[in-house]
Amino acid sequence: MTTSKNNTTYKITKFTELKDTSEVSITVEVSAEAFAKYYKQALKHFSKAVKVGGFRAGKAPADMILKQVGEQAVQEEAANMALKATYPEVLKEKELLIIDAPVINLSPIKSGEALEYTLTAPVPPVFKAPDYKKHSKKIFGTNIATIVTDKEVEASTLDLRRRRKQIELVQKNIAPEKAQTEAEKTEEKDLPELDAEFLETLGGFKSLDEFKVQLKETIKKDKEAKELNKRRAEFVDAVVDNTKIALPNVLISHELDRLQAQFEGDLQQVGSNLNAYLKSIDKSQEDFLAELKPQAEKQAKLQLILNKIAEEEKLIPEAKAVESEVKHLLEHHKDANEDSVRAYVTMQMRNQMVFSLLEQPSK
């Protein structure tokens, strides 16, 4: 059952935009006549589902069905049917795109009267994109020459020798913590030399000079990655701080769930769990989430900004690349929802396309 052209099925009695949380609140009235039809449908539903002695399914009189299931149950089922039929039509009529399931509050149901309910739903926030090109040019617009000194190479080489010493001590049944302490205290002259055998374990290098060339390149790439991450963090702070967005609560909640799941995964890697961690620092779950909330808000805001930039720059990941990554992830996470994985992969690829574009010095 849907709305008719003269709105005899339902009518919207109140429409409110909650701009601070990017939500809408809509009060809807389903006419008494329409609700009576849903009531009959609900009775028919129960007559098929409930067994009444002496009658075939669906043939028992209404009064006997009501006696068995109760008036309230029928009214609630009728209301549920009315909601399912009308609220999608309400959203369509108002041309609303919602980003999560609505919260629906029913007014008290009265027999023979109209049904009234209020739905509150988050909608995509409307905001002006930051001047991301200006921030990009300022932050990524210059190349910084990455220099690796001989002193840095020697320091890395020394660190490798100390780690080799630690491994040798562990192989002699010395506890890892004690082995690390002893290796750090060992004088340089007593550390293992970078001989042919040692170089072979590091990647089959034929000479010390060959190894140092590769080590220098590795240090260079590491420094470049750190510099890029530093600039990217600076860019993120700039666009987030200079963009005003009314965040729907549901986006913050989803981001909190993601951050908590990530944190719990890290704890599992070291053989712990969230309850044990919170107990060790004497904090409650509420304290933990309160501390995470600013980060969740920042991440939710950033994702909206990246989506906006991708839209303006018309950045769309290649379908073949998306499907290849989705297939790879599903092979390792067989219980994952395919649609959710696809949405995640698409988002991550699109985000990378945004940063790749903005990090070019010419932009």
C-alpha positions in Angstrom: 0.0 0.0 0.0 1.5 3.4 -1.0 0.4 7.0 -0.8 -2.3 8.1 -3.2 -2.1 11.3 -5.2 -4.3 13.1 -2.7 -2.4 11.7 0.3 -5.3 9.7 1.7 -3.0 6.9 2.8 -0.6 9.1 4.9 0.4 12.7 5.3 3.5 14.4 6.6 2.5 16.7 9.5 5.9 17.9 10.5 9.3 18.1 8.8 12.4 19.3 10.7 16.0 19.5 9.6 18.4 19.0 12.5 21.4 20.7 11.0 23.7 20.3 14.0 23.7 16.5 13.6 22.8 16.4 9.9 19.5 14.6 10.5 15.9 15.0 9.6 12.9 14.4 11.8 9.6 13.6 10.0 6.2 13.1 11.7 3.8 11.0 9.6 0.1 10.3 10.1 -1.4 7.2 8.5 -5.1 7.7 8.0 -7.6 5.8 10.1 -9.0 4.3 7.0 -5.6 3.1 5.8 -4.6 1.8 9.3 -7.9 -0.2 9.4 -6.8 -2.0 6.3 -3.4 -2.8 7.8 -5.3 -4.1 10.9 -7.2 -6.5 8.7 -3.9 -7.6 7.0 -2.5 -8.2 10.5 -5.4 -10.3 11.5 -5.1 -12.4 8.3 -1.4 -12.8 9.1 -2.1 -14.2 12.5 -5.0 -16.4 11.3 -2.4 -18.2 9.1 0.3 -18.4 11.7 -1.8 -19.3 14.8 -3.5 -22.7 15.1 -7.1 -22.6 16.3 -8.8 -25.9 17.2 -11.4 -27.0 14.6 -10.3 -24.5 11.9 -7.9 -24.7 9.0 -5.1 -22.2 8.8 -6.5 -18.8 7.8 -10.2 -19.8 8.4 -10.6 -19.0 12.1 -13.0 -16.2 13.0 -11.4 -12.8 14.0 -12.7 -12.9 17.5 -11.1 -16.3 18.2 -7.8 -15.0 16.7 -7.9 -11.9 18.9 -8.7 -14.0 22.0 -5.6 -16.1 21.4 -3.0 -13.5 20.4 -4.5 -10.3 22.0 -5.6 -7.0 20.6 -2.2 -5.4 21.3 -0.3 -7.9 19.3 -2.5 -7.3 16.3 -2.3 -3.6 16.6 1.5 -3.8 16.8 1.7 -6.0 13.7 -0.6 -3.6 11.8 1.6 -0.7 12.8 4.7 -2.6 11.7 3.1 -3.2 8.3 2.1 0.4 8.0 5.6 1.6 8.8 7.2 -0.7 6.3 4.9 0.4 3.6 4.9 4.1 4.2 8.3 5.3 5.5 10.1 4.5 2.2 7.4 6.5 0.4 7.9 9.3 2.8 11.7 9.4 2.0 10.9 9.2 -1.7 8.4 12.1 -1.5 10.9 14.3 0.4 13.7 13.2 -2.0 15.9 12.1 0.9 18.9 9.9 0.9 19.6 8.5 4.3 22.9 7.0 5.4 21.6 4.6 8.1 18.4 3.0 9.2 16.0 5.5 10.7 14.9 5.5 14.3 11.1 5.4 14.5 9.0 6.4 17.5 5.3 5.4 17.5 2.7 7.4 19.2 0.2 5.3 21.3 -1.9 3.1 19.1 -5.7 3.7 19.4 -8.3 1.5 17.7 -10.2 3.2 15.0 -7.9 6.2 14.9 -5.0 7.3 12.7 -1.5 6.0 13.3 1.2 8.6 14.0 4.9 8.0 14.1 8.1 10.1 13.9 11.2 8.9 12.1 14.6 10.4 12.6 17.3 9.6 10.1 20.9 10.8 9.4 21.4 12.3 5.9 24.7 13.1 4.1 26.0 16.4 5.6 26.0 19.3 3.2 29.3 21.2 3.4 31.7 23.3 1.4 34.9 21.5 0.4 38.1 23.1 1.8 40.5 24.7 -0.5 42.4 21.5 -0.8 44.5 22.6 -3.8 45.9 25.5 -1.8 46.8 23.3 1.1 48.2 20.7 -1.3 50.5 23.2 -3.0 51.7 24.6 0.3 52.4 21.2 1.9 53.4 19.0 -1.1 54.5 21.7 -3.5 58.2 21.5 -2.9 60.6 18.5 -3.2 63.0 18.0 -0.3 66.2 16.3 -1.2 66.7 13.2 0.9 70.3 12.9 2.0 71.7 9.8 3.7 75.1 10.3 5.4 77.9 7.8 5.9 77.3 8.3 9.6 73.7 7.1 9.2 74.8 4.0 7.3 77.4 3.2 9.9 74.9 3.6 12.7 72.5 1.2 10.9 75.3 -1.3 10.4 76.2 -1.1 14.1 72.6 -1.8 15.0 72.6 -4.9 12.8 75.7 -6.2 14.5 74.1 -5.7 17.9 71.0 -7.6 16.8 73.2 -10.4 15.5 74.9 -10.5 18.9 71.5 -10.7 20.6 70.5 -13.6 18.3 73.7 -15.5 19.2 73.1 -15.0 22.9 69.5 -16.3 22.6 70.8 -19.3 20.7 72.9 -20.0 23.9 69.7 -20.2 25.9 69.9 -16.7 27.3 66.5 -15.0 27.9 65.6 -12.6 25.1 65.3 -9.6 27.4 68.7 -10.3 29.0 70.3 -11.0 25.6 69.1 -7.6 24.4 70.6 -5.8 27.4 73.9 -7.6 27.0 74.0 -6.9 23.3 73.4 -3.2 23.9 76.3 -3.1 26.5 78.7 -5.0 24.3 81.6 -2.9 23.0 81.7 -2.4 19.2 85.0 -4.3 18.9 83.4 -7.4 20.4 80.3 -7.4 18.1 80.0 -9.9 15.2 81.8 -8.6 12.1 79.9 -8.2 8.7 81.8 -11.1 7.2 80.7 -13.2 4.2 78.6 -15.5 6.3 76.8 -12.6 8.0 76.2 -10.9 4.6 74.7 -14.1 3.2 72.1 -14.1 5.9 71.2 -10.5 5.1 70.2 -11.2 1.5 73.0 -13.0 -0.2 75.3 -9.9 -0.6 78.7 -10.7 -2.2 80.6 -7.8 -0.5 80.3 -5.3 2.2 80.3 -2.4 -0.3 77.3 -4.0 -2.1 75.5 -4.3 1.2 76.1 -0.7 2.2 74.8 0.6 -1.2 71.6 -1.3 -0.6 71.4 -0.2 3.0 71.8 3.4 2.0 68.9 3.0 -0.5 66.8 1.4 2.2 67.5 4.2 4.7 66.7 6.8 2.0 63.3 5.2 1.2 62.5 5.0 4.9 63.3 8.7 5.4 61.2 9.6 2.3 58.3 7.6 3.7 58.5 9.3 7.1 58.6 12.7 5.4 55.6 11.8 3.2 53.6 10.6 6.3 54.6 13.8 8.1 53.3 16.0 5.2 50.2 13.9 4.8 49.4 14.4 8.6 49.9 18.1 8.1 47.6 18.1 5.1 44.9 16.2 7.0 45.1 18.6 10.0 44.8 21.6 7.6 41.7 20.4 5.7 39.9 19.0 8.8 40.6 22.2 10.8 39.4 24.4 8.0 36.2 22.5 7.1 32.9 22.9 9.1 30.8 19.8 9.0 27.8 18.8 11.0 28.6 15.1 11.7 25.7 12.6 12.0 26.1 10.7 15.2 25.9 7.4 13.3 29.1 8.2 11.5 30.9 8.9 14.7 29.5 5.6 16.2 30.7 3.6 13.2 34.1 5.1 13.4 34.3 4.4 17.2 33.4 0.8 16.5 36.2 0.6 13.9 38.8 2.1 16.1 37.8 -0.1 19.0 38.0 -3.2 16.8 41.4 -2.2 15.6 42.6 -1.6 19.1 41.3 -5.0 20.2 43.0 -6.6 17.3 46.3 -5.1 18.4 45.8 -6.4 21.9 45.1 -9.9 20.6 48.5 -9.8 18.8 50.2 -9.5 22.2 47.9 -12.0 23.9 45.6 -9.6 25.7 42.1 -8.3 25.4 40.2 -5.1 26.0 38.8 -6.0 29.4 42.2 -6.9 30.8 43.7 -3.7 29.3 41.0 -1.5 30.9 41.4 -3.2 34.2 45.2 -2.7 34.1 44.8 1.1 33.6 41.7 1.3 35.9 39.4 2.7 33.3 35.8 1.9 32.2 34.5 1.2 28.7 32.9 4.6 28.8 36.2 6.3 29.6 37.9 4.4 26.8 35.3 5.4 24.2 35.3 9.0 25.5 39.0 9.2 24.8 38.6 7.7 21.4 35.7 10.0 20.4 37.9 13.0 19.2 39.9 10.7 17.0 36.6 9.1 15.7 35.2 12.5 14.9 38.4 13.5 13.0 38.4 10.3 11.0 34.7 10.6 10.1 35.2 14.2 9.0 38.3 13.4 7.0 36.5 10.6 5.1 33.7 12.9 4.1 36.3 15.5 2.9 38.2 12.8 0.9 34.9 11.7 -0.6 34.1 15.3 -1.6 37.6 15.7 -3.2 37.2 12.4 -5.1 33.8 13.5 -6.4 35.1 16.9 -7.5 38.2 15.4 -9.2 36.1 12.5 -10.7 38.4 9.9 -9.2 37.0 6.4 -9.6 39.0 3.2 -8.9 39.2 0.7 -11.8 36.6 -2.0 -11.4 39.1 -4.8 -12.3 41.5 -3.6 -9.6 38.7 -3.4 -7.0 37.4 -6.9 -7.8 40.9 -8.4 -7.7 41.5 -7.0 -4.2 38.0 -8.0 -3.0 38.7 -11.6 -4.2 42.1 -11.5 -2.4 40.6 -10.3 0.9 37.7 -12.8 0.7 40.1 -15.7 0.3 41.7 -14.7 3.7 38.4 -13.6 5.4 35.8 -16.2 4.2 33.1 -15.1 6.6 33.3 -11.4 5.5 30.3 -9.8 3.8 31.2 -9.3 0.1 29.4 -6.1 -0.3 31.0 -4.6 2.8 34.5 -5.7 1.6 33.8 -4.2 -1.8 32.8 -0.9 -0.2 35.8 -0.9 2.0 38.2 -1.6 -0.9 36.6 1.0 -3.1 36.9 3.6 -0.3 40.6 2.8 0.4 41.5 2.9 -3.3 39.7 6.1 -3.8 41.4 7.6 -0.8 44.8 6.6 -2.2 43.9 8.2 -5.5 43.1 11.4 -3.8 46.4 11.5 -1.9 48.4 10.5 -5.0 46.9 13.4 -6.9 47.4 15.9 -4.2 51.0 14.8 -3.4 52.3 15.6 -6.8 54.4 18.8 -6.5 52.9 20.2 -9.7 49.4 20.3 -8.1 
